Amino acid sequence: MANRKKKRRPRNRPGTSRSDNRHGAGSGAEPTSRRKGAAETGSTSEARRERKERARKAREAERKKASRSAAIRRAAIFSGVGLGVFGVLLWLQRAAAPRPLPQAATAAIDAAGCRYDSSPTDGTLIRDHLASGGTTAYPSVPATSGAHDPSPLPFEPRVYDVPVPETRAVHFLEHSGVIAYYRANGGSALAQPVVDRLTSLVNASKNTILAPRTDLPDDTSFAVTAWNKVVDCGSDVTPDQAAAITSGFIEAFSCTSNAPESQNGEGC
């Protein structure tokens, strides 16, 4: 019987095992445990990124919220300051209420035999503007209200040596001014000492004018006007009486709400 040759089993290469050979060791296949670990590592990294993203979004939302709150606070502060400034300006610009004539003025009116009309214009006071340089008829001389020139008398000079345009004078009264008129010529002209005393007073006062007139009524040598107010006196008024009456008009009516546009007066 012939001797049979035994088949040699392949020897394992160093560092390998049969199980490795069976499962394709060296063929690039990754062990299950390693794949599992890699998957867990990837999952952990993804979760970390998500946490970071959520934290970033939370910080961004908090920053925007803080920014909005700061903007609201600033707006509230600015609004409060603006309202405060507006209120102060209104308070500063508001005109004082007209006051009664001081006792010294009323006493002088009585002593000099003057006439005081506290409302010479009945009904609605007209405040229309005429065309520049236009004229109109007034119901009384001197006029105390009515349609007037768009341009009032200027604040300077305070003392005029010639008559002033009536339409511009009325506009000056609308700005809460006071105007003292006097007869400059003729037998019933106002005495020079009275004119001198009035000149000193008016130059030291605000929102007041002194001017001569040629068309005062025959029994009037001196008159003081404010918006819708007038006192007229004869030629026998003394310097002290004329000064007391004029000062009383300034105190009672200048820069007060007696006139419609008191905020436009000089020094008001």
C-alpha positions as CSV (number, residue, x, y, z in Angstrom):
1,M,0.0,0.0,0.0
2,A,1.4,3.2,-1.0
3,N,2.3,5.7,1.6
4,R,-0.1,8.8,1.4
5,K,1.4,12.2,1.8
6,K,-0.1,14.2,4.6
7,K,-1.3,17.7,3.7
8,R,0.5,20.3,5.6
9,R,-1.6,22.8,7.4
10,P,-0.5,26.4,6.9
11,R,1.3,27.8,9.8
12,N,0.1,31.0,11.3
13,R,2.2,33.9,10.6
14,P,3.6,35.5,13.7
15,G,1.2,37.9,15.3
16,T,-1.9,36.4,13.7
17,S,-4.4,33.8,14.8
18,R,-6.8,31.6,13.0
19,S,-9.7,33.7,14.0
20,D,-8.0,36.6,12.3
21,N,-7.5,34.6,9.2
22,R,-11.1,33.6,9.2
23,H,-12.5,37.1,9.6
24,G,-10.2,38.6,6.9
25,A,-7.5,40.1,9.2
26,G,-5.4,42.4,7.1
27,S,-8.1,43.0,4.6
28,G,-9.1,46.5,6.0
29,A,-12.1,45.4,8.1
30,E,-12.4,47.3,11.4
31,P,-13.2,45.4,14.6
32,T,-16.7,45.9,16.0
33,S,-15.5,47.4,19.3
34,R,-13.4,50.0,17.5
35,R,-16.4,51.0,15.3
36,K,-18.6,51.3,18.3
37,G,-16.1,53.5,20.1
38,A,-15.7,55.8,17.1
39,A,-19.5,56.1,16.8
40,E,-19.7,57.0,20.5
41,T,-16.9,59.6,20.1
42,G,-18.7,61.2,17.1
43,S,-21.9,61.3,19.1
44,T,-20.2,63.0,22.0
45,S,-18.6,65.6,19.8
46,E,-21.9,66.4,18.1
47,A,-23.6,66.8,21.5
48,R,-20.8,69.1,22.6
49,R,-21.2,71.2,19.5
50,E,-25.0,71.4,20.1
51,R,-24.5,72.5,23.7
52,K,-22.0,75.2,22.6
53,E,-24.4,76.4,19.9
54,R,-27.3,76.6,22.4
55,A,-25.0,78.4,24.8
56,R,-24.0,80.9,22.1
57,K,-27.6,81.5,21.1
58,A,-28.5,82.0,24.7
59,R,-25.7,84.6,25.2
60,E,-26.7,86.3,22.0
61,A,-30.3,86.5,23.1
62,E,-29.3,87.9,26.5
63,R,-27.1,90.5,24.8
64,K,-29.9,91.6,22.5
65,K,-32.3,91.7,25.5
66,A,-29.8,93.9,27.4
67,S,-29.3,96.1,24.4
68,R,-33.1,96.6,24.0
69,S,-33.4,97.4,27.7
70,A,-30.6,99.9,27.5
71,A,-32.2,101.5,24.4
72,I,-35.6,101.7,26.2
73,R,-33.9,103.3,29.3
74,R,-32.1,105.8,27.1
75,A,-35.3,106.7,25.2
76,A,-37.2,107.1,28.5
77,I,-34.4,109.4,29.9
78,F,-34.2,111.5,26.7
79,S,-38.0,111.7,26.6
80,G,-38.1,112.8,30.2
81,V,-35.4,115.4,29.7
82,G,-37.1,116.6,26.5
83,L,-40.5,117.0,28.3
84,G,-38.8,118.7,31.2
85,V,-37.0,121.2,28.9
86,F,-40.2,121.8,26.9
87,G,-42.1,122.4,30.2
88,V,-39.4,124.9,31.4
89,L,-39.6,126.7,28.0
90,L,-43.3,126.9,28.2
91,W,-43.1,128.2,31.8
92,L,-40.5,130.8,30.9
93,Q,-42.5,131.9,27.8
94,R,-45.9,132.0,29.5
95,A,-47.1,135.5,30.1
96,A,-48.2,136.8,33.5
97,A,-51.8,137.6,33.9
98,P,-52.7,141.3,33.7
99,R,-52.9,143.1,37.0
100,P,-55.1,145.9,38.3
101,L,-53.7,149.4,38.0
102,P,-51.6,150.2,41.1
103,Q,-53.2,152.5,43.6
104,A,-50.7,155.3,42.8
105,A,-51.9,155.2,39.2
106,T,-55.6,155.3,40.0
107,A,-55.0,158.1,42.5
108,A,-53.1,160.1,39.8
109,I,-55.9,159.5,37.3
110,D,-58.5,160.8,39.8
111,A,-56.3,163.8,40.9
112,A,-55.6,164.9,37.3
113,G,-59.2,164.4,36.1
114,C,-58.1,161.9,33.5
115,R,-60.4,159.3,32.0
116,Y,-59.6,155.6,32.1
117,D,-61.3,153.2,29.7
118,S,-60.5,149.5,30.6
119,S,-62.3,148.2,27.5
120,P,-62.7,150.8,24.7
121,T,-63.4,148.1,22.1
122,D,-66.7,146.3,22.5
123,G,-67.2,142.8,21.0
124,T,-64.5,140.8,19.2
125,L,-61.0,142.4,19.0
126,I,-59.8,142.5,15.4
127,R,-56.2,141.4,14.9
128,D,-56.1,141.1,11.1
129,H,-52.9,142.1,9.2
130,L,-53.2,144.8,6.6
131,A,-51.2,144.9,3.4
132,S,-47.7,146.4,4.2
133,G,-48.1,150.1,4.3
134,G,-51.9,149.9,4.2
135,T,-54.2,152.1,6.3
136,T,-57.5,151.7,8.1
137,A,-59.9,153.8,10.1
138,Y,-59.9,153.2,13.9
139,P,-63.0,153.9,16.1
140,S,-60.9,155.9,18.6
141,V,-57.8,158.1,18.8
142,P,-55.4,156.9,19.9
143,A,-56.2,153.3,18.7
144,T,-55.8,150.5,21.1
145,S,-56.6,147.4,18.9
146,G,-57.7,146.5,15.4
147,A,-56.2,145.6,12.1
148,H,-52.6,146.6,11.8
149,D,-49.4,146.6,9.7
150,P,-47.5,143.3,9.5
151,S,-44.5,145.1,10.9
152,P,-44.7,146.6,14.5
153,L,-42.9,149.6,15.7
154,P,-39.3,148.7,16.5
155,F,-38.1,148.6,20.1
156,E,-35.6,151.4,19.4
157,P,-35.8,154.3,19.6
158,R,-38.0,154.2,22.6
159,V,-38.6,158.0,22.5
160,Y,-39.7,159.4,19.2
161,D,-39.6,163.1,18.2
162,V,-42.0,162.6,15.3
163,P,-45.5,160.9,15.1
164,V,-45.4,157.2,14.5
165,P,-47.7,155.2,12.1
166,E,-50.8,154.2,13.9
167,T,-51.1,150.8,12.2
168,R,-47.6,149.9,13.4
169,A,-48.3,151.3,16.8
170,V,-51.3,149.0,17.2
171,H,-49.1,146.0,16.3
172,F,-46.7,147.1,19.0
173,L,-49.6,147.1,21.5
174,E,-50.5,143.5,20.3
175,H,-47.0,142.5,21.5
176,S,-48.0,143.7,25.0
177,G,-46.3,147.1,24.6
178,V,-47.3,150.4,26.2
179,I,-47.3,153.7,24.3
180,A,-47.5,157.1,25.8
181,Y,-48.6,159.9,23.5
182,Y,-48.4,163.7,24.0
183,R,-49.5,166.8,22.2
184,A,-46.3,168.6,21.2
185,N,-47.6,171.9,19.8
186,G,-50.3,174.5,20.4
187,G,-51.9,176.1,23.4
188,S,-52.8,172.7,24.9
189,A,-49.4,171.1,24.4
190,L,-48.1,169.0,27.2
191,A,-45.6,171.0,29.4
192,Q,-42.0,170.3,28.7
193,P,-41.2,169.2,32.3
194,V,-43.8,166.5,31.9
195,V,-42.3,165.4,28.6
196,D,-38.8,165.3,30.2
197,R,-40.0,163.2,33.1
198,L,-41.7,160.8,30.7
199,T,-38.6,160.6,28.5
200,S,-36.5,159.5,31.5
201,L,-39.1,156.9,32.6
202,V,-39.6,155.4,29.1
203,N,-35.9,155.1,28.4
204,A,-35.5,153.1,31.7
205,S,-38.5,150.8,31.0
206,K,-39.0,147.8,28.8
207,N,-41.5,147.4,26.0
208,T,-42.6,151.1,26.2
209,I,-42.6,153.9,23.7
210,L,-43.1,157.7,24.0
211,A,-44.2,159.6,20.8
212,P,-45.8,163.0,19.9
213,R,-49.2,163.2,18.2
214,T,-50.9,165.9,16.2
215,D,-54.4,164.4,16.1
216,L,-55.3,163.9,19.8
217,P,-58.8,165.0,20.7
218,D,-59.1,168.7,21.7
219,D,-59.4,168.0,25.4
220,T,-56.5,165.5,25.4
221,S,-52.8,166.5,25.8
222,F,-51.5,163.2,27.2
223,A,-52.7,159.6,26.7
224,V,-51.3,156.2,27.6
225,T,-52.4,153.0,25.8
226,A,-52.0,149.3,26.1
227,W,-53.9,146.6,24.2
228,N,-57.6,147.6,24.6
229,K,-56.8,150.0,27.4
230,V,-56.4,153.8,27.4
231,V,-56.1,156.7,29.8
232,D,-56.3,160.3,28.4
233,C,-55.6,163.5,30.4
234,G,-55.7,167.2,29.8
235,S,-52.8,169.6,29.7
236,D,-52.8,170.3,33.4
237,V,-51.4,166.8,34.3
238,T,-48.2,167.1,36.4
239,P,-44.9,165.3,35.9
240,D,-45.5,163.1,38.9
241,Q,-49.1,162.2,37.8
242,A,-48.0,161.4,34.2
243,A,-45.2,159.3,35.5
244,A,-47.4,157.4,38.0
245,I,-50.0,156.7,35.3
246,T,-47.4,155.5,32.8
247,S,-45.6,153.4,35.4
248,G,-49.0,151.9,36.4
249,F,-49.8,150.8,32.8
250,I,-46.3,149.2,32.4
251,E,-46.7,147.3,35.7
252,A,-50.3,146.2,35.0
253,F,-50.2,145.4,31.2
254,S,-46.7,145.3,29.7
255,C,-45.6,141.7,28.9
256,T,-48.8,140.2,30.2
257,S,-51.6,138.1,28.7
258,N,-53.7,141.3,28.4
259,A,-52.3,141.3,24.8
260,P,-52.6,138.4,22.4
261,E,-48.8,138.1,21.6
262,S,-47.1,139.0,24.8
263,Q,-44.2,136.7,24.1
264,N,-43.1,138.9,21.3
265,G,-42.6,142.0,23.4
266,E,-39.2,143.4,24.2
267,G,-37.9,141.7,27.3
268,C,-41.0,139.5,27.7
